[in-house]
Amino acid sequence: MNKRENPYTPGAGRKPPTLAGRDGELEDFRFLIERLGAGGYERSVIYSGLRGVGKTVLLMELDVLASEAGWATTDVQEVGSQPDFRVTFARMAARLLHEMSRRHRVKERVDRALGVVKAFSVAVPSGVQLKLDVEAASGIADSGDPEQDLADLVREIGEVAQATRAGALFLIDEMHNLDAASLAAICIAFQAVSRGGLPVAMVGAGLPDLQVRLMSAKPYADRLFSYRELGRLPEAAAWTALVAPSGTLGVEYDEQAARAVLLESAGYPYFIQEYGLELWNQTEDSPITPEDVEAVRALVRDSLARNFFGTRFQLATDAEQRYLAAMASLGDPPFRVGEIARGYGARDQRGVSVHRDSLIQKGLIWSPRRGQLDFTVPLFAEYLRENHPIASFEDD
């Protein structure tokens, strides 16, 4: 097969040619924007899941659907890269307003709203100001209080959207990067637009503990948003994700070969794409056979070890790497913190809590329940046991 025609796309936020297994999420989103656009009530959506399950790709598809429905969107924005989340929100707000101005004849109203955006950005302590050719509004979104100002800003966006008889969509990725104060401000802002019946929605995505983080920031967050968990694909959807891209180009899979890939990938979209990529590059003829799968297994594992697992392992300090290895040595998740401490070689969990907290902050592990931990990366335990067993740290 011609490598230039390879249809598989492993990578962060790379949209696969076939978005399999997400039909329900797409249909629910269509209903959400239809309801809000008609003046009805629907909760914004929060997606959570492990790395590599397709959260970013889903947000990208929702962006397309919203644009096709006439909504203004922020495009998918990753939060946490700026010291103050308000910088990102100011830029998203400006993008929404410029888009609404292009689509609708509401320039005067948009200019007034841009004045609110400018006031909002001026109030950010970092002093980052957007280059907007308008005067900053006075008395709105300029108090310096993140909660009040963000609510004012998002409400202003909603009022402009309502005037256009369409809607505005915030698409926020990696929301787990935000601290409690930032999450609290977001909760207050979207509670405000919900009460006002304004056509503004947010779709956020993050690691599995995002719902808990939001509820810790504002207890009513459990009722404010609709929470959806994204996981591995069901067998039929995983099958489609594997065979459909190559099938459109005339390359088929032997049934046993496809089943072998689904077993190896455990139904995770990223791993399916990685196998598909190597099989296409290394196989000469159709159909792809079990022997072809066996031939690329080492290549796939090496690629994952370097580009998926290994890069994340290197984020941890030496002591944190030992903590990860101790977790993996316990078998199947979830792992009890006391047993992890013993596996690490500590007297009790207090002696290693600093490593645990740091790894959670780095997004490498999370707590599904009190006293329990799990990895945020699928199949990470297997990788660690094979490449970094706890025995290799015993002399540290």
N, C-alpha and C positions, 0 to 999 in steps of 0.2 A: 504493500500500500504506500501511497505517496505521503510522506511525513507532512508536507505542506497542507494537506487536506485533513489533517488530524482534527476530528470534531470534539475531542475531550479537552476540558478546561479546568484542571486542578489549580487552585490558587485562591487567595483571600479575596472574596467579593467578585470572583469571575463567574459570570452567568453561564450555566451550561446550556447546550442547545435544546435540551428537553428538561423542563422544570417538573419533575415527576413527584407525585405524592403530596402536592400542595393545593389541589383543587378546592378543598374545603376552605382553606385560608383565603384563597382568591375570591371565592363566592361570598364569604362573610364580609370581606372588605368592600366588594361592590355594593352590598346591602348597606353597609355603614355610610358610605358617601352618598348613596341615594337618599337615605333617611335624613341625614344632616342637611343635605342640599334642599330637601323639601320642608325643612323647618322642624323635623322630628328630633328625637333624642336617641343617641347611641353613645356608648362609652368608647373612649380611645383604647387602643390595644397595646399590650406589652407582650412581646415574644421573648422567651428565654430558652436556653439550651446550651449544650456543650459546644466546644469549638468544632467546626467542620460539619455542622448539621444544616447549613444553608440559611442562616438568619439574614446575613447581609444580602444575599441573592434574592431572598423573598422581599426584602424592603425595596430593592431595585425594581422588582416586578410590580409592586404596589405603586411605586412612583409612576410607572408607565400607565397603569390603569387609571390613576387619579388624573393624570394629564389628559388622557383620552376623554375623560368625563368632564373636562373643562375646568378642573381645579388647578390652582396655583400650588406648587410644591417647592420644598427647600432643596430637593435632591437629597440623597442619603448623606447625612453629616455625622462624622464620628466625633463624639464629645470626649473631653479629657485632655486634649492636646494643648488647650489654652489654660493659663493659670486661673482665669476666672471664666466660668461657664457663660457669663453674660455677654462676653465678646462673641462667642459662637451664636448665641441667640440673636444678638443685634444683627449679625451678618445674615442669618436665616430670615429675619424679619424684613430686612432690606431687599433680599432676593424675592420674597413673596410679593412685596409691594410693587417692585419693578415689573414682575411678571403679570400682576393684575393690571397694571397700567398699560402694558403692551396689548393685553387681550381685550380690555374694556376702555371705554372713554370716560375715565374717572380720574384724570390727571390732577385736578384740583384737590380732590379728596385724598388721593395718594400722597400728594405733596404735604398735606397737613399731617398725614400719618408718618411720613418720613421725618417730619419735625419731631415727632414722638420718639422715633428710633434714634435720632441724633441726641435727644435729651437723655435717653436711656444709656447710650454709649458714653456720653460725657460723664455720667454719674458713676461709671465703673472706676474703682480706685486705681487700676493700672494706667488709666489715662488714655487707653486706646480709643481713638475716635474714627468713625467711618467718614469717608470723603463724600458727603452729601451736600448738594447745592441747595440747601434750604436752611432756614433759621430753626434753631432748636426750640421746641415747644417749652412752655413754662407751666409748672404746676402739675405735670403729669409725667410719670415714669422717670422722675428726676430727683427723687427723695434720697437716693443712696441706699434704701432698704431693698435688698434683692427680691424679697417676697412681694412687696407692694408694687415695685417697679415692673417686675416681669408680668404680674397680673394685668397691670395697666397696658403694657406693650401687647400682650397676646389678645386682650380685649379689643384694642385698637385694630389689630389685624382682622379680627372677627367682624368688626363693624364694616370695614372696607369690603371684606369678602361678601358680607350680607348685601351690600349695595350692588355688587356685581351679579347677584343671584347665582353664585357658584360657591366655592369654598377654598379653604387654605389648609394645607397638610404639612405638618412637621414630621420629618423622617429622621429619627435619632438612633444611631448605632453606638454600641459599646457603652450603654448607659450606666453599667456597673462602675465605670471609672469616676462617676460623680460622687462627691461627698454628700453627707446627710443634709447639709444646709441647701445645697443645689437641688437635690431631689425634693426637698420640702417646698422650695420656691416653685418648682415645676408643678407639683400637686396643687398648690394654691392657685396658680395661673389657670390650669385646666378645669379646676372646680369653678372658677369665675366665668369662663366662657360657657361651661355647661349650664350654669344657672341662668346665663343670659340668652340661652338658646341660639348661640352663634355658630355658624358653620365652619368651625375650626376643629381639626382632629390631629392627634399625634399617634404615630406608630413608633414604638421604641423597641429596642432589642438589646439583650445583654446575656450575661452568664446566668446559670441556674438560680443564683441567690438574689437576682434583681428584685423579685417580688418582696422578699423579706426586707431588703434594703429600703424599698419604697414605703413599706408599712412601718418600718422603724422610724422613718423620717416623718410620716404623717399616718397615724393609725387608720384614718378613713380611706387611705389609698386602696384598701382591699375592695371598696365599693366604687371607687372612682374610675378604675380601669378594668378592662376585660383581659384576663391573663391566659396566655396560650403557651404550652410547652412544645417545643420542636425537638424531635428525637430522631432516631434511626428510621429509615424508610421501611414500610411494610414490604413484604416479599414481592408482591406484584409491582409496586412502584419502583423498588430497587431494580427489578428486572427491566422495567421500561427505561430507567435512567442509564442502564448499561447498554442494552441492545439497540435502543431507538436511534441514538446519534450515528452509529456506524451503519445501521440498517438503511438510513436515508441515502447513504453513499454506496449501497450494494454489498456491504460486508456483513456477514452473518456470524452468529455464535453457535457452536455446537451446544446442545442443551447442558451436557455435563460440564463444559467449560464455563458457561454462564453461572451454573450453580456453584462451581468452585470459587469464582470471583465473589459471588454474593456471600459465601461462607467466609472468605478471607477478609472482606471489607466490613462484615457484620452489619451491612445495610446503611453505613454512614456515607452520605453523598460525596464528601471529599475523597474518601478512600476509593469509592467506585470510579470517580474521575481519574484518580491516579493510576489505577489498574487499566482502565480503558486507554489512557494515554500511552502507557508502555506497550500494551498489547498491539495497538495500532502501529507503533513505531518499529516493533521487533518482529511482527508476523508478516509473512510474505503473501499468503493466500487466504482466501475465504473458503470454508468457515474457520473461525478461530477454535482451536481444539484444546482439550485438557493438557496436552503436551505443551502447547504454547503458553498456557497459564503457568505451568510448572517452570518453564524456561524463564519467565519474567519475574517470578516471585522474589528472587534475590534483588533484582533491580528495584522493584517497588519498595521492598523493605528498606533498602539502602537510601532511596530517595526520601521516604518518610522519616527515617532516622536523622537525616541531615536537615531536611527542610520543614518538617512538621514537629516531630518530637524533640529533636536535638536542640533546635533554636530556643524552645521553651525551657528545656532543662538548663541551658546556659544562662537563663535569666536569674537562676537561683545561686546564692552563695554556696560555698563548700558545705557549710553546716546545714543549709536548707536542702541541698542535694541529698545529703545523708538522711534528712527527715523524709524526703520523697521516697528514697529507697526503702526506708523502714515501713512506710505505708504499703508499698508494693509487695513487700515480703509477707504481708499478712493474708494474701490470697485475694478473695473477691470483696469488692466494696459493698457497703460503706465500712469505714475503719474506725474503731473506737480510739479516742485520743489517748487513753491510758495504755492501751496495747501498743500504740505507735511509740509512745515514750519509752516503753520497755524495749521495743525493737530497736530504738535509737541507741539505747544504752544509758538512758537517764533514769534517775531515781524515781521521778514522778513527772507528770505532765507540766508542772509549773516550770521545770527546768528547761523545757523546750518550747514553751508557749510563745516566746518571741519569734521563733522560726515559723511556727504555725501562723501567727498573725501576719507576718511578712509575706508568706506564700499566698495567703488569702488576698492581701492587698495587691499582690502582683498578678492575681487572676489565675493562679496555677491550681489551687484547690478551693473547695467551698464546703460549707457545712449544711448537709441536708436535714439534720436534726441536731439538737443539743447534744454535745459530747461525741458527735460523729463527723467524719470528714470523707471527702471523695475528690477525685481529680476532675478538673474542668475539661480535660482532653480525653476523648474516647480512646480506649486501648492503651493508655499511658502506662498502666501497671505492667502489662505484658512487655512493653518496650523497656521499662526499667529493670524488670527481672532478668531480661536477656542481656542488656547492655551495661547496666549499672546495679548489680546485685548488692544487697546490704553488706555482704562479706567483703566487698572491695573497699569498704569504708572503715573496717574494723581497726586499722592501724592509725586512722586519722586522729 
